[in-house]
Each structure stands twice: as C-alpha cells, then as structure tokens.
Amino acid sequence: AQTVTQSQPEMSVQEAETVTLSCTYDTSESDYYLFWYKQPPSRQMILVIRQEAYKQQNATENRFSVNFQKAAKSFSLKISDSQLGDAAMYFCAYRSALTQGGSEKLVFGKGTKLTVNP
Amino acid sequence: DVKVTQSSRYLVKRTGEKVFLECVQDMDHENMFWYRQDPGLGLRLIYFSYDVKMKEKGDIPEGYSVSREKKERFSLILESASTNQTSMYLCASFGPPWAAQETQYFGPGTRLLVL
C-alpha cells in the first residue's frame, strides 16, 4: 500500500519570504500522480498543484512550484513571495495512475500547518 | 466549475442516534468519496463509490455505511453515533477515468459533534 509522509507538522514563514514544505511517499508503482492541496481555516480544500510521475519537468503554478525527485520519492512544495492568504493546512497526496474502480482514491499525508507572519 | 455540496456545515448529535451526511455533486462524476479528517491524522478514506449502487470500503469503514442511489448523491450513514466519531467529514468527487489530469474536488465539510 502506498504511504505519504509529511514530516513537518507546522511551519512558519515571513510575509514575502519563501518556504518549502516537504513530502515523501512510498510506492511500488511507476506511474502515478502527486498533489498538493490547501485547506484554509474553516474553508474548502482546494488543489494547489499536481505532478504526473512520468513528467520530469517540475510543475509550476504562479508562486507555487514543486521539486519532484522520483528516485528519492520526494515531492516538496515551494511557495515564493508568501502572502497572508497562504496561511493554511497543506496536504500532500498520492493517486495511482491505474484506471480501474477504486484507483482514483487519494492517499494523504497528515498535513503541514503553515503560518505566515506579517 | 465542479461544485460539491454537503448538507450541513455543523451537526450536533447524541450517542446512539442515526446520522445521515449527504453529499451532492453537479458534474456527473462517477466516483465519490467520504473522508474523515482529524488533527494529526490527516484525511482517511471511509468509503468510496465508483458507480450508482456500487460501494467499496476504504481504510476506516467500521461504524459507517453508505448509500448511492443516484449518481449525483452519496450519503454517509452513522448507524449508531459514538463519541469517537466526532470529526470533520469531507466528501469528494472525481471525474471519469480518462480524465487523467483531473483530481478530486472537495465539499466544504461537515463538522460533527457527538455528545
């Protein structure tokens, strides 16, 4: 079974600075997807960024980028120019690339609470 | 935009009560999921469904059941609520298998307190 580990329960960053959230995973599959989700306080969980394992190029979405190291099974999230609105719980998640019933389920890490200090 | 809605944001129930949590999605998605979120434990999958009337157990199905009579609606049922089921419950839906770029879309969550 796949597992996802987020080793930093809490992180903090100064506004406008850069922060990196860590995520490692374990799988025997070669094709899969990785995600970072953001859950602001009392608000809906939303997708921040996704990465396909077969792509070597790291995904980027505006101020958010990932460092995907497939051999090391590492998938970190970098947030540049941090803003107060980035304060949230961040979850790393894994999904198999198989397309049969049940494979679409996500396996989540335990989350990292990010605080942004003004 | 995909919209996933949940019937209640907050619920307070008593031990032993039967509790229904409802989730509706408006994007004709085949796959729907119920997760439970607890501090320090992340999200854990309770049940999922990949078609009408089809259901599969997730990682923590004990004490829960589900119903999917219509494609857009996926209900989570606590047959006899217990205090250890106090938690945040999140519903999610996911599109067809060939939509490989898609991911799960989440509802706003239901915070359940069992007294």
gemmi code that builds the backbone of each chain (N, CA, C; Angstrom):
import gemmi

chains = {
    "A": [
        ("ALA", (0.853, -1.197, 0.000), (0.000, 0.000, 0.000), (0.883, 1.240, 0.000)),
        ("GLN", (0.346, 2.252, -0.647), (1.106, 3.490, -0.718), (0.981, 4.275, 0.590)),
        ("THR", (2.028, 4.990, 0.913), (2.001, 5.872, 2.083), (2.586, 7.221, 1.703)),
        ("VAL", (2.116, 8.234, 2.396), (2.601, 9.600, 2.187), (2.988, 10.174, 3.543)),
        ("THR", (4.187, 10.761, 3.613), (4.692, 11.283, 4.881), (5.026, 12.760, 4.756)),
        ("GLN", (4.455, 13.531, 5.634), (4.814, 14.941, 5.765), (5.458, 15.097, 7.139)),
        ("SER", (6.725, 15.367, 7.144), (7.490, 15.317, 8.396), (7.413, 16.601, 9.204)),
        ("GLN", (6.817, 17.647, 8.642), (6.751, 18.947, 9.331), (5.302, 19.231, 9.723)),
        ("PRO", (4.923, 19.002, 10.957), (3.544, 19.293, 11.356), (3.203, 20.783, 11.243)),
        ("GLU", (4.199, 21.625, 11.508), (3.973, 23.068, 11.454), (5.190, 23.758, 10.849)),
        ("MET", (4.897, 24.820, 10.084), (5.960, 25.651, 9.533), (5.485, 27.097, 9.628)),
        ("SER", (6.457, 28.001, 9.661), (6.108, 29.410, 9.617), (7.048, 30.123, 8.663)),
        ("VAL", (6.553, 31.223, 8.115), (7.327, 31.999, 7.155), (6.948, 33.458, 7.285)),
        ("GLN", (7.883, 34.334, 7.013), (7.597, 35.761, 6.997), (6.972, 36.120, 5.656)),
        ("GLU", (6.069, 37.034, 5.723), (5.440, 37.533, 4.501), (6.532, 37.948, 3.508)),
        ("ALA", (6.318, 37.578, 2.241), (7.224, 37.887, 1.122), (8.432, 36.942, 1.040)),
        ("GLU", (8.621, 36.097, 2.040), (9.722, 35.149, 2.001), (9.285, 33.865, 1.296)),
        ("THR", (10.239, 32.947, 1.174), (9.997, 31.660, 0.518), (10.025, 30.539, 1.546)),
        ("VAL", (9.137, 29.590, 1.377), (9.081, 28.445, 2.293), (8.926, 27.169, 1.475)),
        ("THR", (9.504, 26.096, 1.990), (9.405, 24.796, 1.329), (8.798, 23.766, 2.274)),
        ("LEU", (7.754, 23.119, 1.819), (7.092, 22.069, 2.595), (7.507, 20.712, 2.034)),
        ("SER", (7.836, 19.803, 2.926), (8.379, 18.510, 2.497), (7.306, 17.429, 2.426)),
        ("CYS", (7.530, 16.504, 1.524), (6.637, 15.346, 1.391), (7.444, 14.194, 0.799)),
        ("THR", (7.339, 13.048, 1.401), (7.904, 11.835, 0.811), (6.811, 10.798, 0.714)),
        ("TYR", (6.992, 9.862, -0.171), (5.956, 8.855, -0.379), (6.613, 7.519, -0.668)),
        ("ASP", (5.828, 6.500, -0.534), (6.327, 5.160, -0.804), (5.339, 4.447, -1.720)),
        ("THR", (5.836, 3.899, -2.807), (5.003, 3.170, -3.745), (5.870, 2.230, -4.555)),
        ("SER", (5.263, 1.185, -5.063), (5.958, 0.273, -5.962), (5.527, 0.525, -7.408)),
        ("GLU", (4.594, 1.444, -7.586), (4.116, 1.769, -8.927), (5.078, 2.722, -9.619)),
        ("SER", (5.046, 2.692, -10.933), (5.929, 3.586, -11.696), (5.179, 4.787, -12.254)),
        ("ASP", (3.859, 4.663, -12.325), (3.064, 5.747, -12.888), (2.002, 6.164, -11.879)),
        ("TYR", (2.009, 7.443, -11.564), (1.097, 7.934, -10.528), (1.043, 9.449, -10.618)),
        ("TYR", (0.189, 10.018, -9.778), (0.065, 11.466, -9.697), (0.305, 11.904, -8.255)),
        ("LEU", (0.858, 13.071, -8.133), (1.075, 13.670, -6.818), (0.419, 15.039, -6.787)),
        ("PHE", (-0.079, 15.395, -5.622), (-0.834, 16.644, -5.481), (-0.446, 17.353, -4.190)),
        ("TRP", (-0.597, 18.647, -4.223), (-0.623, 19.442, -3.011), (-1.985, 20.130, -2.940)),
        ("TYR", (-2.634, 19.934, -1.788), (-3.914, 20.574, -1.519), (-3.720, 21.594, -0.399)),
        ("LYS", (-4.541, 22.644, -0.469), (-4.526, 23.691, 0.545), (-5.893, 23.743, 1.213)),
        ("GLN", (-5.900, 23.806, 2.536), (-7.152, 23.926, 3.274), (-7.053, 25.126, 4.209)),
        ("PRO", (-7.561, 26.294, 3.788), (-7.547, 27.466, 4.666), (-8.447, 27.219, 5.873)),
        ("PRO", (-8.246, 27.969, 6.944), (-9.071, 27.781, 8.144), (-10.554, 27.910, 7.826)),
        ("SER", (-11.321, 26.914, 8.180), (-12.782, 26.892, 8.001), (-13.211, 27.063, 6.554)),
        ("ARG", (-12.332, 26.708, 5.648), (-12.699, 26.845, 4.233), (-12.423, 25.557, 3.479)),
        ("GLN", (-12.891, 25.536, 2.258), (-12.874, 24.337, 1.447), (-11.466, 23.960, 1.003)),
        ("MET", (-11.219, 22.663, 0.897), (-9.943, 22.172, 0.409), (-9.872, 22.393, -1.101)),
        ("ILE", (-8.761, 22.960, -1.550), (-8.595, 23.218, -2.971), (-7.248, 22.696, -3.445)),
        ("LEU", (-7.206, 22.360, -4.716), (-5.975, 21.876, -5.319), (-5.023, 23.028, -5.564)),
        ("VAL", (-3.773, 22.845, -5.175), (-2.743, 23.862, -5.412), (-1.964, 23.531, -6.667)),
        ("ILE", (-1.516, 22.280, -6.755), (-0.645, 21.909, -7.862), (-0.633, 20.395, -7.996)),
        ("ARG", (-0.448, 19.901, -9.222), (-0.376, 18.461, -9.466), (0.865, 18.152, -10.309)),
        ("GLN", (1.328, 16.924, -10.147), (2.518, 16.471, -10.880), (2.271, 15.055, -11.373)),
        ("GLU", (2.520, 14.829, -12.652), (2.455, 13.473, -13.183), (3.826, 12.844, -13.061)),
        ("ALA", (3.884, 11.625, -12.595), (5.167, 10.984, -12.320), (5.983, 10.762, -13.579)),
        ("TYR", (5.333, 10.618, -14.722), (6.079, 10.348, -15.949), (6.705, 11.624, -16.529)),
        ("LYS", (6.346, 12.763, -15.969), (6.922, 14.021, -16.439), (8.123, 14.392, -15.575)),
        ("GLN", (9.238, 14.648, -16.223), (10.430, 15.032, -15.470), (10.395, 16.494, -15.055)),
        ("GLN", (9.683, 17.283, -15.836), (9.645, 18.711, -15.541), (8.785, 18.967, -14.317)),
        ("ASN", (9.298, 19.787, -13.418), (8.559, 20.126, -12.206), (7.403, 21.066, -12.524)),
        ("ALA", (6.263, 20.787, -11.905), (5.091, 21.619, -12.128), (5.236, 22.972, -11.433)),
        ("THR", (4.627, 23.973, -12.052), (4.646, 25.337, -11.503), (3.286, 25.972, -11.712)),
        ("GLU", (2.806, 26.641, -10.669), (1.556, 27.409, -10.746), (1.786, 28.730, -10.040)),
        ("ASN", (2.117, 29.731, -10.813), (2.355, 31.077, -10.266), (3.438, 31.024, -9.191)),
        ("ARG", (3.092, 31.333, -7.946), (4.105, 31.362, -6.881), (4.403, 29.981, -6.290)),
        ("PHE", (3.694, 28.993, -6.756), (3.840, 27.643, -6.215), (4.600, 26.766, -7.209)),
        ("SER", (5.575, 26.051, -6.729), (6.315, 25.130, -7.578), (6.682, 23.904, -6.749)),
        ("VAL", (6.979, 22.829, -7.451), (7.356, 21.607, -6.753), (8.754, 21.191, -7.159)),
        ("ASN", (9.365, 20.431, -6.267), (10.624, 19.765, -6.576), (10.340, 18.270, -6.495)),
        ("PHE", (10.175, 17.650, -7.646), (9.813, 16.250, -7.737), (11.059, 15.431, -8.002)),
        ("GLN", (11.393, 14.580, -7.060), (12.553, 13.700, -7.182), (12.037, 12.266, -7.154)),
        ("LYS", (11.821, 11.701, -8.352), (11.158, 10.396, -8.429), (11.982, 9.290, -7.774)),
        ("ALA", (13.259, 9.283, -8.021), (14.094, 8.220, -7.451), (14.107, 8.285, -5.929)),
        ("ALA", (14.104, 9.462, -5.409), (14.111, 9.649, -3.958), (12.707, 9.603, -3.370)),
        ("LYS", (11.687, 9.562, -4.241), (10.284, 9.573, -3.808), (10.019, 10.768, -2.901)),
        ("SER", (10.394, 11.907, -3.425), (10.247, 13.152, -2.698), (9.473, 14.149, -3.554)),
        ("PHE", (8.625, 14.933, -2.909), (7.741, 15.860, -3.636), (7.501, 17.074, -2.748)),
        ("SER", (8.395, 18.038, -2.805), (8.279, 19.205, -1.930), (7.580, 20.350, -2.655)),
        ("LEU", (6.956, 21.195, -1.859), (6.235, 22.360, -2.377), (6.963, 23.616, -1.949)),
        ("LYS", (7.276, 24.467, -2.917), (7.899, 25.750, -2.620), (6.894, 26.862, -2.881)),
        ("ILE", (6.745, 27.712, -1.876), (5.871, 28.873, -2.005), (6.760, 30.101, -1.976)),
        ("SER", (6.761, 30.837, -3.051), (7.577, 32.044, -3.161), (6.742, 33.271, -2.835)),
        ("ASP", (7.414, 34.320, -2.345), (6.715, 35.577, -2.053), (5.455, 35.301, -1.224)),
        ("SER", (5.634, 34.659, -0.100), (4.497, 34.220, 0.723), (3.563, 35.381, 1.067)),
        ("GLN", (2.288, 35.092, 1.034), (1.264, 36.078, 1.346), (0.443, 35.595, 2.540)),
        ("LEU", (-0.216, 36.535, 3.207), (-1.012, 36.185, 4.377), (-2.079, 35.145, 4.018)),
        ("GLY", (-2.588, 35.228, 2.811), (-3.614, 34.293, 2.362), (-3.100, 32.885, 2.118)),
        ("ASP", (-1.785, 32.707, 2.198), (-1.237, 31.354, 2.037), (-1.325, 30.553, 3.336)),
        ("ALA", (-1.653, 31.209, 4.415), (-1.775, 30.502, 5.690), (-2.874, 29.457, 5.608)),
        ("ALA", (-2.516, 28.207, 5.891), (-3.474, 27.105, 5.713), (-2.813, 25.806, 6.140)),
        ("MET", (-3.624, 24.747, 6.140), (-3.085, 23.393, 6.192), (-2.784, 22.971, 4.765)),
        ("TYR", (-1.633, 22.360, 4.581), (-1.258, 21.860, 3.264), (-1.111, 20.346, 3.342)),
        ("PHE", (-1.776, 19.690, 2.410), (-1.738, 18.240, 2.371), (-1.100, 17.774, 1.072)),
        ("CYS", (-0.186, 16.838, 1.217), (0.399, 16.153, 0.084), (-0.431, 14.889, -0.157)),
        ("ALA", (-0.663, 14.543, -1.418), (-1.500, 13.372, -1.707), (-0.986, 12.624, -2.922)),
        ("TYR", (-1.267, 11.344, -2.928), (-0.821, 10.426, -3.984), (-2.046, 9.763, -4.601)),
        ("ARG", (-1.990, 9.568, -5.908), (-3.032, 8.781, -6.574), (-2.397, 7.903, -7.640)),
        ("SER", (-2.829, 6.683, -7.676), (-2.363, 5.760, -8.706), (-2.825, 6.229, -10.080)),
        ("ALA", (-2.067, 5.895, -11.095), (-2.458, 6.219, -12.467), (-3.288, 5.113, -13.105)),
        ("LEU", (-3.523, 4.039, -12.366), (-4.371, 2.973, -12.892), (-5.779, 3.506, -13.076)),
        ("THR", (-6.500, 2.989, -14.050), (-7.850, 3.491, -14.312), (-8.869, 2.393, -14.105)),
        ("GLN", (-8.862, 1.811, -12.945), (-9.890, 0.834, -12.602), (-10.530, 1.257, -11.301)),
        ("GLY", (-11.724, 0.765, -11.069), (-12.512, 1.204, -9.932), (-11.735, 1.197, -8.632)),
        ("GLY", (-11.712, 2.308, -7.981), (-11.036, 2.411, -6.695), (-9.661, 3.013, -6.763)),
        ("SER", (-9.045, 2.993, -7.941), (-7.689, 3.506, -8.021), (-7.660, 5.020, -7.993)),
        ("GLU", (-8.840, 5.631, -8.096), (-8.858, 7.087, -8.090), (-8.779, 7.660, -6.679)),
        ("LYS", (-8.745, 6.820, -5.697), (-8.708, 7.343, -4.332), (-7.363, 7.964, -4.047)),
        ("LEU", (-7.388, 8.979, -3.210), (-6.187, 9.692, -2.814), (-5.675, 9.142, -1.487)),
        ("VAL", (-4.353, 9.082, -1.393), (-3.701, 8.777, -0.124), (-3.046, 10.066, 0.353)),
        ("PHE", (-3.410, 10.494, 1.542), (-2.962, 11.787, 2.057), (-1.874, 11.642, 3.111)),
        ("GLY", (-1.020, 12.653, 3.170), (-0.164, 12.827, 4.331), (-0.966, 13.458, 5.458)),
        ("LYS", (-0.317, 13.638, 6.605), (-1.026, 14.157, 7.770), (-1.139, 15.670, 7.787)),
        ("GLY", (-0.482, 16.316, 6.878), (-0.638, 17.750, 6.749), (0.449, 18.559, 7.433)),
        ("THR", (0.655, 19.766, 6.901), (1.563, 20.749, 7.484), (0.800, 22.049, 7.649)),
        ("LYS", (0.778, 22.557, 8.858), (0.122, 23.833, 9.113), (1.104, 24.957, 8.859)),
        ("LEU", (0.787, 25.806, 7.884), (1.653, 26.920, 7.539), (1.106, 28.212, 8.122)),
        ("THR", (1.955, 28.896, 8.856), (1.630, 30.218, 9.394), (2.449, 31.240, 8.644)),
        ("VAL", (1.801, 32.328, 8.236), (2.505, 33.414, 7.568), (2.488, 34.626, 8.486)),
        ("ASN", (3.671, 35.075, 8.855), (3.800, 36.195, 9.789), (3.956, 37.515, 9.036)),
        ("PRO", (3.210, 38.536, 9.433), (3.299, 39.833, 8.729), (4.583, 40.554, 9.058)),
    ],
    "B": [
        ("ASP", (-17.315, 25.126, -13.236), (-16.645, 24.679, -12.018), (-17.419, 23.546, -11.359)),
        ("VAL", (-16.663, 22.576, -10.899), (-17.275, 21.495, -10.148), (-17.780, 22.030, -8.829)),
        ("LYS", (-18.977, 21.596, -8.482), (-19.495, 22.005, -7.191), (-19.879, 20.762, -6.408)),
        ("VAL", (-19.294, 20.648, -5.248), (-19.623, 19.568, -4.333), (-20.199, 20.211, -3.078)),
        ("THR", (-21.410, 19.849, -2.752), (-22.062, 20.435, -1.585), (-22.371, 19.351, -0.557)),
        ("GLN", (-22.351, 19.756, 0.686), (-22.684, 18.864, 1.789), (-23.853, 19.456, 2.557)),
        ("SER", (-24.708, 18.578, 3.050), (-26.000, 19.023, 3.581), (-25.874, 19.923, 4.797)),
        ("SER", (-24.846, 19.743, 5.593), (-24.712, 20.561, 6.801), (-23.257, 20.948, 6.993)),
        ("ARG", (-23.004, 22.133, 7.531), (-21.654, 22.510, 7.907), (-21.338, 22.056, 9.325)),
        ("TYR", (-22.338, 22.100, 10.187), (-22.166, 21.700, 11.580), (-23.355, 20.837, 12.009)),
        ("LEU", (-23.049, 19.806, 12.770), (-24.082, 18.926, 13.298), (-23.731, 18.550, 14.721)),
        ("VAL", (-24.741, 18.531, 15.587), (-24.560, 18.030, 16.943), (-25.569, 16.910, 17.145)),
        ("LYS", (-25.067, 15.749, 17.492), (-25.918, 14.585, 17.680), (-25.595, 13.914, 19.014)),
        ("ARG", (-26.515, 13.081, 19.450), (-26.316, 12.356, 20.705), (-25.871, 10.922, 20.409)),
        ("THR", (-25.137, 10.371, 21.334), (-24.692, 8.990, 21.228), (-25.885, 8.069, 20.966)),
        ("GLY", (-25.716, 7.181, 19.989), (-26.760, 6.233, 19.653), (-27.697, 6.682, 18.547)),
        ("GLU", (-27.642, 7.958, 18.200), (-28.505, 8.458, 17.134), (-28.022, 7.956, 15.781)),
        ("LYS", (-28.940, 7.854, 14.847), (-28.589, 7.546, 13.460), (-28.360, 8.872, 12.746)),
        ("VAL", (-27.230, 8.970, 12.064), (-26.837, 10.245, 11.466), (-26.652, 10.057, 9.962)),
        ("PHE", (-27.194, 10.987, 9.213), (-27.055, 10.972, 7.760), (-26.275, 12.217, 7.336)),
        ("LEU", (-25.206, 11.996, 6.601), (-24.467, 13.093, 5.988), (-24.612, 12.944, 4.483)),
        ("GLU", (-25.062, 14.013, 3.852), (-25.339, 13.916, 2.421), (-24.374, 14.787, 1.628)),
        ("CYS", (-24.056, 14.288, 0.458), (-23.146, 14.972, -0.448), (-23.730, 14.939, -1.850)),
        ("VAL", (-23.678, 16.070, -2.519), (-24.199, 16.161, -3.881), (-23.161, 16.848, -4.760)),
        ("GLN", (-22.934, 16.276, -5.938), (-22.044, 16.911, -6.915), (-22.810, 17.129, -8.215)),
        ("ASP", (-22.423, 18.177, -8.912), (-23.197, 18.593, -10.081), (-22.456, 18.408, -11.392)),
        ("MET", (-21.399, 17.585, -11.394), (-20.597, 17.434, -12.605), (-20.685, 16.044, -13.212)),
        ("ASP", (-21.667, 15.279, -12.848), (-21.872, 13.958, -13.447), (-20.664, 13.034, -13.236)),
        ("HIS", (-20.000, 13.190, -12.114), (-18.833, 12.362, -11.807), (-19.243, 10.968, -11.368)),
        ("GLU", (-18.458, 9.985, -11.827), (-18.734, 8.605, -11.430), (-18.282, 8.322, -9.995)),
        ("ASN", (-17.149, 8.869, -9.641), (-16.516, 8.490, -8.377), (-16.789, 9.497, -7.278)),
        ("MET", (-17.190, 8.987, -6.144), (-17.401, 9.846, -4.979), (-16.791, 9.194, -3.756)),
        ("PHE", (-16.384, 10.043, -2.810), (-15.591, 9.584, -1.674), (-16.059, 10.255, -0.392)),
        ("TRP", (-15.922, 9.525, 0.706), (-16.086, 10.109, 2.030), (-14.786, 9.930, 2.805)),
        ("TYR", (-14.283, 11.077, 3.308), (-13.094, 11.078, 4.134), (-13.456, 11.598, 5.512)),
        ("ARG", (-12.624, 11.198, 6.436), (-12.707, 11.748, 7.780), (-11.393, 12.458, 8.065)),
        ("GLN", (-11.480, 13.681, 8.619), (-10.278, 14.468, 8.896), (-10.156, 14.724, 10.389)),
        ("ASP", (-9.051, 14.314, 10.973), (-8.775, 14.526, 12.390), (-7.391, 15.139, 12.543)),
        ("PRO", (-7.243, 16.031, 13.507), (-5.934, 16.684, 13.706), (-4.821, 15.652, 13.929)),
        ("GLY", (-3.729, 15.842, 13.205), (-2.588, 14.951, 13.361), (-2.716, 13.635, 12.621)),
        ("LEU", (-3.880, 13.385, 12.043), (-4.089, 12.126, 11.311), (-4.328, 12.354, 9.828)),
        ("GLY", (-4.519, 13.595, 9.423), (-4.779, 13.875, 8.023), (-6.165, 13.417, 7.617)),
        ("LEU", (-6.306, 13.057, 6.363), (-7.573, 12.569, 5.833), (-7.500, 11.058, 5.655)),
        ("ARG", (-8.510, 10.402, 6.125), (-8.587, 8.942, 5.986), (-9.867, 8.570, 5.265)),
        ("LEU", (-9.738, 7.661, 4.317), (-10.853, 7.276, 3.473), (-11.773, 6.311, 4.204)),
        ("ILE", (-13.061, 6.656, 4.226), (-14.050, 5.800, 4.884), (-14.671, 4.837, 3.884)),
        ("TYR", (-15.271, 5.387, 2.851), (-15.912, 4.615, 1.783), (-15.779, 5.395, 0.493)),
        ("PHE", (-15.867, 4.675, -0.620), (-15.978, 5.339, -1.900), (-16.917, 4.558, -2.808)),
        ("SER", (-17.321, 5.232, -3.862), (-18.268, 4.629, -4.804), (-17.844, 5.029, -6.209)),
        ("TYR", (-17.770, 4.063, -7.118), (-17.376, 4.375, -8.482), (-18.530, 4.229, -9.462)),
        ("ASP", (-19.715, 4.000, -8.924), (-20.900, 3.938, -9.783), (-22.130, 3.890, -8.880)),
        ("VAL", (-23.268, 4.146, -9.479), (-24.506, 4.064, -8.714), (-24.649, 2.664, -8.130)),
        ("LYS", (-25.045, 2.630, -6.874), (-25.270, 1.392, -6.127), (-23.991, 0.577, -5.884)),
        ("MET", (-22.865, 1.101, -6.290), (-21.592, 0.425, -6.032), (-20.882, 1.141, -4.894)),
        ("LYS", (-20.259, 0.363, -4.024), (-19.519, 0.962, -2.922), (-18.353, 0.060, -2.568)),
        ("GLU", (-17.328, 0.701, -2.057), (-16.145, -0.031, -1.633), (-15.680, 0.535, -0.298)),
        ("LYS", (-15.210, -0.330, 0.562), (-14.675, 0.123, 1.843), (-13.339, 0.807, 1.628)),
        ("GLY", (-13.151, 1.839, 2.417), (-11.853, 2.489, 2.434), (-11.009, 1.949, 3.574)),
        ("ASP", (-10.268, 2.816, 4.204), (-9.340, 2.385, 5.250), (-9.981, 2.268, 6.633)),
        ("ILE", (-11.045, 3.024, 6.863), (-11.674, 3.015, 8.196), (-13.193, 2.925, 8.087)),
        ("PRO", (-13.743, 1.842, 7.555), (-15.196, 1.766, 7.345), (-16.016, 1.382, 8.575)),
        ("GLU", (-15.356, 0.947, 9.622), (-16.101, 0.447, 10.779), (-16.972, 1.532, 11.383)),
        ("GLY", (-18.237, 1.184, 11.603), (-19.177, 2.121, 12.212), (-19.899, 2.996, 11.215)),
        ("TYR", (-19.577, 2.822, 9.935), (-20.171, 3.637, 8.878), (-20.779, 2.740, 7.796)),
        ("SER", (-21.750, 3.295, 7.101), (-22.242, 2.693, 5.872), (-22.518, 3.824, 4.891)),
        ("VAL", (-22.763, 3.481, 3.638), (-23.000, 4.492, 2.619), (-24.148, 4.059, 1.720)),
        ("SER", (-24.641, 5.030, 0.992), (-25.707, 4.772, 0.029), (-25.491, 5.648, -1.184)),
        ("ARG", (-25.623, 5.042, -2.360), (-25.551, 5.826, -3.596), (-26.645, 5.322, -4.532)),
        ("GLU", (-27.791, 5.929, -4.419), (-28.960, 5.570, -5.234), (-29.009, 6.364, -6.536)),
        ("LYS", (-28.416, 7.547, -6.518), (-28.337, 8.379, -7.706), (-26.894, 8.806, -7.905)),
        ("LYS", (-26.544, 9.046, -9.141), (-25.158, 9.345, -9.476), (-24.641, 10.575, -8.737)),
        ("GLU", (-25.474, 11.566, -8.568), (-25.005, 12.824, -8.012), (-24.966, 12.852, -6.490)),
        ("ARG", (-25.500, 11.836, -5.847), (-25.662, 11.887, -4.391), (-25.004, 10.690, -3.718)),
        ("PHE", (-24.224, 10.986, -2.681), (-23.518, 9.940, -1.946), (-23.687, 10.235, -0.465)),
        ("SER", (-24.344, 9.332, 0.221), (-24.668, 9.559, 1.628), (-23.807, 8.700, 2.539)),
        ("LEU", (-23.390, 9.292, 3.620), (-22.649, 8.576, 4.669), (-23.586, 8.422, 5.856)),
        ("ILE", (-23.655, 7.215, 6.381), (-24.592, 6.916, 7.466), (-23.824, 6.400, 8.673)),
        ("LEU", (-24.092, 7.013, 9.803), (-23.588, 6.509, 11.074), (-24.779, 5.829, 11.739)),
        ("GLU", (-24.783, 4.512, 11.765), (-25.945, 3.766, 12.242), (-26.263, 4.063, 13.705)),
        ("SER", (-25.225, 4.185, 14.496), (-25.388, 4.476, 15.921), (-24.179, 5.305, 16.341)),
        ("ALA", (-24.371, 6.610, 16.309), (-23.242, 7.515, 16.514), (-22.564, 7.293, 17.869)),
        ("SER", (-21.255, 7.380, 17.845), (-20.481, 7.282, 19.081), (-19.569, 8.490, 19.187)),
        ("THR", (-19.101, 8.760, 20.394), (-18.285, 9.967, 20.614), (-16.994, 9.933, 19.803)),
        ("ASN", (-16.472, 8.749, 19.520), (-15.234, 8.686, 18.737), (-15.463, 8.941, 17.246)),
        ("GLN", (-16.692, 9.213, 16.888), (-16.980, 9.617, 15.512), (-17.109, 11.135, 15.385)),
        ("THR", (-16.849, 11.833, 16.467), (-16.749, 13.285, 16.407), (-15.569, 13.643, 15.521)),
        ("SER", (-15.831, 14.389, 14.457), (-14.782, 14.642, 13.471), (-15.294, 15.593, 12.403)),
        ("MET", (-14.391, 15.941, 11.487), (-14.758, 16.649, 10.259), (-14.892, 15.614, 9.150)),
        ("TYR", (-15.995, 15.674, 8.427), (-16.241, 14.732, 7.336), (-16.236, 15.484, 6.010)),
        ("LEU", (-15.413, 14.999, 5.111), (-15.261, 15.631, 3.810), (-15.710, 14.681, 2.705)),
        ("CYS", (-16.516, 15.224, 1.812), (-16.952, 14.481, 0.633), (-16.143, 14.987, -0.561)),
        ("ALA", (-15.889, 14.101, -1.503), (-15.167, 14.497, -2.702), (-15.721, 13.738, -3.903)),
        ("SER", (-15.537, 14.315, -5.074), (-15.924, 13.613, -6.304), (-14.800, 13.714, -7.319)),
        ("PHE", (-14.815, 12.780, -8.236), (-13.744, 12.681, -9.233), (-14.352, 12.262, -10.561)),
        ("GLY", (-13.825, 12.791, -11.638), (-14.384, 12.564, -12.959), (-14.069, 11.204, -13.531)),
        ("PRO", (-14.333, 10.988, -14.791), (-14.167, 9.675, -15.433), (-12.698, 9.293, -15.521)),
        ("PRO", (-12.407, 7.978, -15.640), (-11.017, 7.521, -15.622), (-10.146, 8.141, -16.703)),
        ("TRP", (-10.757, 8.470, -17.857), (-9.922, 9.002, -18.917), (-9.540, 10.461, -18.677)),
        ("ALA", (-10.153, 11.065, -17.695), (-9.775, 12.442, -17.336), (-8.556, 12.386, -16.432)),
        ("ALA", (-7.456, 11.957, -17.017), (-6.274, 11.657, -16.208), (-5.723, 12.875, -15.494)),
        ("GLN", (-6.008, 14.047, -16.031), (-5.483, 15.232, -15.394), (-6.322, 15.688, -14.221)),
        ("GLU", (-7.478, 15.095, -14.081), (-8.382, 15.570, -13.049), (-7.949, 15.083, -11.677)),
        ("THR", (-8.482, 15.731, -10.687), (-8.260, 15.277, -9.333), (-9.577, 15.393, -8.580)),
        ("GLN", (-9.534, 15.108, -7.339), (-10.755, 15.131, -6.554), (-11.124, 16.555, -6.162)),
        ("TYR", (-12.421, 16.810, -6.191), (-12.946, 18.105, -5.773), (-13.711, 17.881, -4.481)),
        ("PHE", (-13.466, 18.748, -3.533), (-13.982, 18.541, -2.192), (-15.157, 19.441, -1.872)),
        ("GLY", (-16.039, 18.920, -1.021), (-17.085, 19.734, -0.436), (-16.535, 20.547, 0.719)),
        ("PRO", (-17.370, 21.397, 1.315), (-16.913, 22.279, 2.391), (-16.705, 21.576, 3.727)),
        ("GLY", (-17.184, 20.354, 3.831), (-17.007, 19.605, 5.075), (-18.193, 19.742, 6.017)),
        ("THR", (-18.393, 18.707, 6.814), (-19.384, 18.727, 7.890), (-18.657, 18.433, 9.188)),
        ("ARG", (-18.761, 19.369, 10.117), (-18.143, 19.143, 11.422), (-19.181, 18.539, 12.346)),
        ("LEU", (-18.975, 17.288, 12.704), (-19.928, 16.538, 13.520), (-19.424, 16.416, 14.949)),
        ("LEU", (-20.285, 16.763, 15.879), (-20.008, 16.594, 17.305), (-21.007, 15.595, 17.864)),
        ("VAL", (-20.514, 14.524, 18.443), (-21.382, 13.524, 19.061), (-21.223, 13.608, 20.572)),
        ("LEU", (-22.321, 13.909, 21.231), (-22.272, 14.091, 22.689), (-22.676, 12.813, 23.430)),
    ],
}
model = gemmi.Model(1)
for chain_id, residues in chains.items():
    chain = gemmi.Chain(chain_id)
    for i, (resn, *xyz) in enumerate(residues, 1):
        res = gemmi.Residue()
        res.name, res.seqid = resn, gemmi.SeqId(i, " ")
        for name, pos in zip(("N", "CA", "C"), xyz):
            atom = gemmi.Atom()
            atom.name, atom.element = name, gemmi.Element(name[0])
            atom.pos, atom.b_iso = gemmi.Position(*pos), 0.0
            res.add_atom(atom)
        chain.add_residue(res)
    model.add_chain(chain)
structure = gemmi.Structure()
structure.add_model(model)
structure.setup_entities()
